[in-house]
Amino acid sequence: MKSLKEIRKSSGLSQKELAKKIGVTQQQYSRYEVGVNKITLEMYLKIINTCGYRIKIEKV
């Protein structure tokens, strides 16, 4: 599984650019990346969708 930093970098966005797109400050986004602040599932999905990723859920 890729980290938030890897996902963001692969999309070519800076922390500041991604933060603006998802509606948080650059400082708040940075805290998500380093794990200082807990991230909600809703925010995680918003980040990965903004970066062009999707989550696939399959029955095991």
N, C-alpha and C positions, 0 to 999 in steps of 0.2 A: 504494500500500500504506500502511495506517495504521501509525503508530508505536505502541509499547506504551502510551505516555502517552495518546494519542487513544483507544485501545481501552479502557483503564481508565476514563477520564473519561466516555466514552459509556455505560458500564455503571453510572455513578453511584457508583463505589467510590473510597474514599481509598486511598493507598498502603498504609496500615496495615491496612485492611479486606481488601484483596486479598492482601497478604502473609500474613495469618492464614489465609485460605481455601486458599492454595497451600502453606502449611507452611514459609515462610521469614520472616526478620525484615523489618521495614520498611526497614532500612538495606540489606539484601541486595537487596530488590526495587528500591529507588531506584537502586542501582548497575546493575541490568539496564536500567532506563529511560534512564539517561544514557549507557550504553555502557561504563562502567568495567569491569564484569565481563562476560565472555562468557556467553551463555545457551545451554543445550543445546536441541536440538529438542524433547526430552521436556518440558522446563520451559516452552518457548514454547507448546507445544500445551496444556499444563495452564492457563497464563494465559489464552489466548484462549478455551478451552472454558469456563473459569470465568466469563468475561465475556460468554458467550453467542455467541461467534463460532465459525465452522467454516472449515476450509480445504478447498477443492475442487481436486482434481488431475485434469487432463484431458490426454489425449493430443493432441499438436500435430501 
